[in-house]
Amino acid sequence: MAQVFRRSANAFARGSIFLGLFLVAGAGAALFLLANSGYVTRQGLILEQPVPFSHDHHVGQIGIDCRYCHTAVEKSAVAGIPPTATCMNCHKILWTNAALLEPVRASFRDNVPLRWNRVYDLPDFVYFNHSIHVAKGVACVTCHGPVNRMPLMYQYPTLQMSWCLSCHRDPVPNIRPREEVTNVAWVPPADLEQKQHEWAALYNVKSKTSCSTCHR
């Protein structure tokens, strides 16, 4: 009986298998990169806001404490977005005619809140409480990054579950004194590692990786 396939078909078959595996691996790698990219996670993305508020100016240069605007951060699950009246505490005196701040003046004048676009917007199935983290000595910059050097605010971490779990598995390296939580210029002591274990014991900081911790 005559041979159906030429001898070269063996090489073609092996090449096809190799190419198929290469394409599957390439597609998997592409999906992994896409899932971890800023396009999906919004990491590093600067959102358009009604007013281009600069944390670099207000926090880094002027030295305004986080709690002046985010008044609920120590006692509530949410840090709170400041009302226009908070802005006007200063801007009824400073830069009163700046065109850039007209939306702020209009909001205050018309009693209509500014519609800020949330930079950190967790899914509805994720429970996060600011007050708990502050009470445990987790600094603002741990999650929000160097806000004192951000002319425009952006999402610093990926906010993916793996990022949260990396801290929840071993939270001690992210602990500092409670009174320094909002201090963006805090200088750690020379014996930081030893101190962090002391603070962790003082604040009863423990590893928490149970699903119900964040998904309730």
C-alpha positions, 0 to 999 in steps of 0.5 A: 500500500502506498504511503499516504503522507510524505515523510515531511509531514512528520516535521510539519506535525511536530511544528504545528504542535510546537506552534500551537503550544507557543500560541497558547502560552503567548495568549496566556502571557498576554492575558496575564499582562493585560489583567495586571496592566493599568488599563485594567487595574487603573494603577497610575491612571489620572482621572479628570476632576472638576478641579485639578487638586494638587496634593503635592501643593497642599500636603507636600508644600503647605503641610496640610494634614490628611485629616483636615480634609479626610475628617472621618479616616480615624473613625469611619470605614471611609476617609470622606471627601471634603465638602466645598466649605472645607476648601473655602475655609482657605479660598475665601481668602486666598486666590479668590479670583483664580479662574481655576477655582471658579468651580469651587466658588460656584459649588459653594455659592450654589450649594451644589457639591462638586462631583469628584471622580473616585480615584480609589474605587473598590468593587462592591464585594470588597469590604475595607475600613480606613479606621481599622487600618489607622488604628493598627498603625498603617500609614496613609502612604502605605496604600496611597503612595507619596501623595505629597509628591503627586501634582495630580492624584492617581491610584498608587497600588494595583488594588488587586487581591494579591496586593492586599494579601501581601500585607495581610499575610505579614503586616508588621513591616507596614506598621508605624506609631499611630501618631505618625500615620498621617505624617508623610515625612516620617523618618523611621528609627534606626531600630525600625524592625524591633520597634515594628514588632513592639508596635504590632504587639501594642496594637494587636496586629495579626495576620488576617487572610480569612476570606470573610475579613474582606468579603462579607 
